[in-house]
Amino acid sequence: MDHPASRLSFTRARQKFYEALQALIDVSNIDSRLTFAAQPLVQLQPEDLPVEMRGEYEQLRKALTKIPLSGATFYQVRPVPCAVPPS
């Protein structure tokens, strides 16, 4: 049986992924959308996710934070490298 705290944590994770998805469907340029989508994702902690997702999440988190997402008082839109080389 699921522990209530883990269900709450997974609900939080679903909310953060939903926020990221909403940022991606905005009408701004792709770099802005990807930067704003990264914001809720980096707020997650590994324990917010099911065990089988944690390794991939850590790889994603490292990739998203290679360049800081924000300065002291603002979000910093930055080019996001493409994970798949263009063909």
RAURRA-V978007 format. One record per backbone hydrogen bond with DSSP energy under -0.5 kcal/mol. CO is the residue of the C=O (numbers start at 1). NH is the residue of the N-H. If there is no record, write none. Layout:
<<CO	NH> <CO	NH>>
This chain:
<<3	7> <4	8> <5	9> <6	10> <7	11> <8	12> <9	13> <10	14> <11	15> <12	16> <13	17> <14	18> <15	19> <16	20> <17	21> <18	22> <19	23> <20	24> <21	25> <23	26> <29	33> <30	34> <31	35> <32	36> <33	37> <34	38> <35	39> <36	40> <37	41> <38	42> <39	43> <40	43> <41	44> <45	48> <46	49> <50	53> <50	54> <51	54> <51	55> <53	57> <54	58> <55	59> <56	60> <57	61> <58	62> <59	63> <60	64> <61	65> <63	66> <69	76> <74	71> <75	77> <79	81> <83	85>>
